[in-house]
């Protein structure tokens, strides 16, 4: 999951932007007709249209940054994983019938250490011939 986290966020961001561009097209058109400036505040439907688009663009940005780090051979920091995990849990609890739950496995996948890092962190046991020599000397 960690290896594909950036690409997954890019796909989710694209779906978000494209889907809500279609679903909220009438609201965006009304905001444009009203002159853009100060056309959102106080209108719950326009606020929802704005924030869903902003969230999709944010997902695209974060996904692109993560993918850039990964393609250059870098390791992802764990903070985005913890943030996604928290956002997925909070959003899922507040809105159970929402896709916020999708952030839980993605966040866990980023937070969890890759097997290669775990293997590097654990000291290797001594070779069998060294253990046999140690036990014979004792």
Secondary structure, 3 states (H helix, E strand, C coil): CHHHHHHHHHHHHHHHHHHHHHHCHHHHHHHHHCCCCCCCCCCHHHHHHHHHHHHHHHHHHHHHHHHHHHHCCCCCCCHHHHHHHHHHHHHHHHCCCCHHHHHHHHHHHHHCCCHHHHHHHCCCCCCHHHHHHHHHHC
